[in-house]
Every structure is written in C-alpha cells, then in structure tokens.
Amino acid sequence: MPKILGLDVSKSSISCCLLSDFPDDIKEFYYNYPFITLPANADGIKKLLDFNADIAILEPTGINYSRIWQMHLCSAGVEVRLVDHTKLRYYRQRHLELPNKDDDADALALAAYGVEHLHNSGKFLSVQSKGSWELRKLVLRLRHLNRVRSPIINRIRQDLAWQFPEVQNVRSVSQSKKPPLLWGWLAGLRASPKYERLYKESIGLGLDDSVRTHSKRLCDLHVEEYTIEGQLEELLAHERYHLYRKVFATFGFGLRTECTILSQIFPLAKYLKDNQPVVMIRKGRISGKPTNRYLSERRFLKSTGLAPTQEYSGDTKKARIAGGSAVTRISLWCWIFAAVEPKSSRNTAIKKELGEYLDRLKVNGKPVQLARTKTAALAVKMLFRDLVKEICD
C-alpha cells in the first residue's frame, strides 16, 4: 500500500497526516495521532520530504501558498493529487463524521480520501507529476504576463494619441528575442529610420518619459515571454510527450495551446482503466433504454473545462459549464476563434471538419459564442479519441 500524505496548507505552514491504510476507528485515530505542523522554511521542507510519501493529497485553494510545497514534492518524485474542497468538506463531515473543523481534521480527511480513492483518478481534480507541474507553472506565468501587458499597451496608446498620433494604432509584434520594433524604438532600444522620420513630421506634442518608461516595461515583458517559451520548448522535447505532440500536430495547436492542454490532461492514463476508456451501459433517464456512458471521455472533457452540467427543476432544463480548468477552456476557445473560425486558417483536415461544424451551427441560428463553445467541446472529444488510439495502441 502506498504511503498517502494529507496536507492542509495555511498561509505560512502545513498540517500533515501520513496514512498507509484506512484507520479502523477514524475518530479515535484523530484524537491520538501525532499531527505535525511544518513551517514554510528549509527545515519544514526537509521534514516534509522525510515522510518519504508516495502520494500527497491537497486542496486546490490557496494556490500561492501551496505552490512551494507542491514544487518540492514534485521535484522529489512525489505524485500530487488535488481534491475539490466541496467534496472534501462533505467527505469530512458526512462520511468521516469528524467532530471538529481544524487543520488537523482536514489533513486527516485528505489522507483518508486519498487512501479510499487511491485507484479512482476520477475522484481527483488533477494528478500532477513533475513534468505536468513545470508545464503548468510556466503556462500560468505566461498568462500572468499577458494580463500585465494589456493595460500597459492601453496606457501607451492613450498617451500616443496626443504625443505621436501617427503610430497610435500600430500593431507591433516580434517573433524573435528582439522586442517589437515600435516599443523598442520608443524605449530607445532599437533604431528605426521609419519612426524617426514619422516623428519629425508628427503633429503630436512630443514623447515624454512616461511613454518611454512604459515601452521599456513592454520590452522586458517580451524578453521574459520569449525566455519562458524557450523553456516550454525544452520541456516538450521530452520523450514522454512525443505521442501527445504527434496527435496535437494534426489539430494545428500553437505552442501555448499545446502546453496548456498538456499541463491539464497529462498523463492520459489517469482517465483510463486497464489502459482503455471506461464505457458503462446505463438506463437512460428519459428514454429508459440502455445507453452507453463514456465516462473517461466525460472526465477528460470536464478537466478541460468544457463539460456541460445538466440542471433540472420542474419543467425547466438548463445546461451550464461548471468545474474544470478555466485557463484551458479559454485557451481552446481562443484557438477556435483564431485558428478554426477563419476559413483561411483551416489548414488541416481536423480544422476543416471543425470549421464546417461551426459554420453549420451559426447557419442554424446558434449564438456565435455558444457555437464556438460547442465546437471547442467537439474538438476535445476528437482529441481524446485520437490520443487513446495513438497512445493505447
């Protein structure tokens, strides 16, 4: 039996509970177990790794506080699993009937949940290895930089409207480590005879230090993004991702979309049983006839944030998306918008198929945002089936 470590993360410490099997009397265990609280310092990290746990179970809340613990665990080869906090609360209160709500009780509940559902990956929000953790860390960093960059660009454009209006709406990009030409020239880091000439003839009131300072920030952000993308390329070169990338190539995903999806769904085995998708036959709620339920595909769809949840109340029926990775959902939605919807971008067979499906939805009157979401969901189903075929075969 693997050693399961339950970790309840606080602002500057964690409460730990190590289990190798399920306690006979959970309440008696709670009152007698020597719970350990470790501070967020070098000594705390050392003692955490001294548990020699095989699997660590945490909640996804407080990600900034738990990140350092997850990083050290993954680097030491410990598998990290995340449990939805609402499921854990119900499990602790109703299933374990623990009398108190404190850090120790949560750590025990996490460890017990890990032992009880050890072989059912569907009970966890995600299973993180060192590879997927590093990918996710870099993907989230890129997303943060993108959020930081947009308001800076908006501020510069507002100032350029009266300082140098001829370049106010210029879209400046760069595919190399060099910063985009306009921002580099404004920051004094790149020469441009074109912008020098336009500036001499400008009707504007002249550039001030604020524009140059903000432009320098954009250049720094560009260099950081380029560096992170290089790190992502190095990670993706590992042989464990070879078959995944082979399938991704047929979809025409970009680097960031690939990494975002991989960070969420790797390894594929967590959705399978005996190396095959789980399909169950159940009686349909409405038809009453035997119906195939593709449980593995459903879990895969949900982890990417694109599985609809049905809500029934009287005669009212609603479907909404709940749970899963919002970052992955947004990334896929943007891919549909930029690489599938424009007919000129449909340069693979899969893009053409998805694009035609999207066109039919819009012709039939589906709201465009809903049509894009449904197309993204179809793309994820196709991706799952192709990954299973490539990896399992």
N, C-alpha and C positions, 0 to 999 in steps of 0.2 A: 504494500500500500504506500503510495507517495506521501511525503510529508507536506501537509497543507498549512500555510501560514496566513491567518486572518489579520489584516492590518487596518485599523481605524485611524485615519490621518487627521491630525489637528493642525493648527497654524504653525507650530514650531516643534511638534513631536508626533510620535505614533504609539498607539497601544497595540501590543502583539499577542497573538494566541496561536500556538502550534498544535496541530492535531495529526495523528496518524490513523485514527479510526473514529467512529462516532461514539461519544460518551454514552454509557448505559443510562445515567441519570443526569440530564443536562443542567438542572438547577443545582444539584449537589456539586457538579463539576464547576459551575460558575462561582459558587461560594468558596471553593477550595483551591482553584487553580491559581498559581503564582503569576498573574498577569505582569507583563513588563512594559514600561513606558520608556521609549528611547528618544533622546533629544536629537534635533536636526544638526548634528555636528559629526566630525570624523569618528569619534568614539561610538556614536549612535549607529552610523553606517557599518562600522566594523562588527558591532554586536548583532546587527540585523543579518549580515551575511554569515555570521557564526551559527545561525539557526540551520544552515545547510538545507533550506527548504527546497522542494521540487517545484511547488506552485504557490504563488502569492495571490490572495484574493483581496480586492479593494473596491471601493465605490468610485464612480467617475466624478463625483462632486469635489470641489476644491482642487482642480487640476493643477493650479500653480503651486499649491503646497505639496501635492503628491508626486509631481513630476520628478523631483530629485530622487525620491525613493524608488520610483519605477525605473528610472535610468540606471541606477546602481544595481537593481535586481536583474534587469535585462542584460546588463553588461556582464554579470556573473553567471549568466545562463539560466536564470530562474524564469519560468513562464509566469506571466502576469495576466490575470483574468479580472474583468470588471463586471460588477453586479449592479443592476438598476436599483437605485435607492428605495423606490417604492416597493419593489419586490422584497428587498431586504427587510424593510420595516414590517411588512406583512409576515414574512417568514419568522422574524424575531418575536413578534407579538402573538401571532396566532398559532404558528407551528411549534416553536420552541417554548412559548409562554414564559419568557424570561421576565422577571418582576421589575427590573429597572431599565431605564434608558440612559446608559452612560457609555463611555468609550470602550470599557472592558466588555460590556454586553454586546456591543456592535462588533468588536474584534472576534468574540466567540461565535456570534451569528455568522460572520463572514467565513470563518474557518469551517464551521459545521455545514454551511451551504455548499462550500467547495467540496467537502467530503461526500455529501449526499448526492451532488450532481456532477461528480467527477467526470463521468463518461458521457455527459449530455451537454455538448457545447452550445446547444440552443438555449440553455438556461442562462448564458452569459452574454453581456453586451458585446464583448470582444475578447479575443485571446491574443495577447501581444507577446511576440518574441523580440529578440534584439534587433533583427532586421526590420520588422514592421514598425518597431518603436522609433528607430532612427529615421525611417521614411516619414512617419507621421510628424515627428518633431520638425523636420525641415519643411514639410508641406505647410504646417501651421505658421512657421516663421515667414515663409513667402506670402502667405495670406495676410499676415500682420503688416508686412512691408507694403503690400498693395493698398491696404486701408490707410496707412500713414501717408502714402504718396499722393493720393487723390486730393485731399484738402490743400496740400502744398501747391499742386498744379493749379487748382482753382484760385488760390490767393495770388499766384504769379500772373495768371491771365487777367484778373481784375486790375492789377497794377499796370500791366502792359496796355490795357485799354486806353490809358491816358499818357503813359510814358513812351510806348513804342507800339502803337496800334497796328502797324503793318504786319506784325508777327503774332498778334494776339491769339489767333486761332490755328497757328501752325501745329501740325501733329508731328512731333519729332520722336523717332524711335531708333534703337541701335541693336544690331544682332551680334555685336562683339563686346569686349570688356570696356571699350571706349564709351563714355557717356553719350547720350543723344546729342546731335550737333547743336541744336538751339540752346539746350540747357547748359551744355559745355561751353558754348560761346558766351552766354550770359554770365556764367560763373568765372570766366577768364581762363578756362582750362583747355579750350580748343579754338583754333583760328578758323575764320570763315570770311573770305572776301565778300561773299554774297550778303551776309548780315551786316558787315561793316558798311557796305555801300547803301543798303536799305536804311541803316541807322543815320547815316549822314544826310539822307534825303527825307527823313521821317518828319511828320508833322507833330510828333509827340513832344512832351516836355522834358524828356531825358530820363535815363535809368538812374535809380537811386540804389543805395546799399542794400535795402531790403530785398529787392529782386535778385541781386547778385548772391546774397546770403542764402535765400530760399533755393536758388538754382544750384548752388553748391551742395545743399542737402539732397536735392534730387540726384545729382551725380553720385554722391556717396551711396544713396539707396540703390542706384543702378549697379554699382560695383558689387555691393553686398548681394543683390539678387543674382547677378551673374556667377558669383562665387558659390552660392547655395545650389544653383542649377548644375554647376560642375560637380558638386558633392553628390547630388542626386544621380547624375550620370554614372558616377563611380559605384554607387550602391546598386543601381540597376544592372550593372555589368556582372554581378554575381550570378553564378550558375543556377542558384535556387529560383531566380526569376526568369530563366531562359524561356520556358514553355509558356509562361504568362505573357511575356512580351511578344512571343510569336503569335499568340491569339490577338493581342492588342493591336498588332500591326495591321490586321485585316479590318479593324474598325477605324484606323487612322487617328488614334488618340494622340494628342500632344504630350510632351514630357510631363507637364504639371498634372494633366488629367490622369495619365498613367500612374504617377506616383500617388495621387490622391486616392484612386481606386485601390491600388495595391496595399496602401497603408491600412485600408479598412478591411479588405477581404482575404489577405494572406494569413495563414495558408488555407487553401481551398478545402483541405481535409477536415477543417472544423465544421463544415456544412454537410459532411458525408458520413455514412455508416458502412463499414466494411468496404471502403473505397468506392461506394456507389451512392447516388442521391436517394434520399428517403422518399418513397411514394406510398401513401396509405389510401385504402379504399374505405370511404365513409358514406353514410346515407346523407343525401342532400337535404338541407333544411327545408327547401321549398318543393323540390321535385319528389323527394322521398326515394329516389333511385340511387343505386351505388355510384359514387363519384370519386374519381382519382383526386387526391390531395397531394400536391407536390410540395412537401414540407421543406425540403432542402432549398429548393428554388425560392420559396417564400421567405425563408430566413436570409438568404443571400440578398433578395430584393429589399428586405427590411433593413439590413445592415447598411445599404447604400442610401437609405432614407427615401425609398420610392414605393414602399408597400402601403396600399390604402387600408384603412381600418373601417369596417362597416359598423354603423350605429343605427339601431332600430328602436323606435319609440312609437307604439301605436301604429298609425298608418304612415308615419314618417320614416324615410330611409335616407341616410346620409353616408357619404364616404369621405374620409379625410386622411391625410398622411400624418402619422404620429410616430415618433421614435426614429431611430437610425441616425446616420451621420448627416447633419445639415451641410457640412463642408462638401461631402461627396455629392449630395443632391444638387447643390448649387453648381458644382464643377460640371456635372453631367448636363444640367440644364443649359449652361453656357456653351457646352460643346454642341448641343443640339442647335442652339441659336446661331452659332458662328460657323459650324462645320457641316451641318446636315440641312438646315433650312435653305440656305442659298444654293440654288441649283448649280452654280459654278464651282461649288466646293465638294460636290458629290463625286469624288474621285476613286471610290472603292465600291465594290458590289454591295457591301452592307450599308454604306451611306446612301446609295441609290435606293435600296429597299426601304430604309427608314424614312428617307425623304419623300418617297411616294406615299408611304403610310401617313406621314404628317400632312401632305397635300390633300389626301382624301378626307382626313379629319376636318381640315379647315373648309373644304368644299361642302361638307355635310353640316356645317354650321357650328362646329365645336369652337368655343372661345379659344383664342390663339394660345394663351398661357396654359390652359388645360390640355390642348393638343400637344404642346411641347412636352408637358409633364408625362402624358401617356406615351409619347414617342420615346422619351428617356427610359420609362419603365420597360417598354418593349426591348430597347437596346440592352438593358441589364439582363433580361431573360435570355436573349440571344447570347450575351456574353457568358452567362453561367453555363448554358448548354455547350458552347464551344470549348470553354475551359474544361468541363468534365470530359468531353470527348478527347481533347488533346492530352490532358494530364492523366486521367484514369486509364485510357487505352495504352 
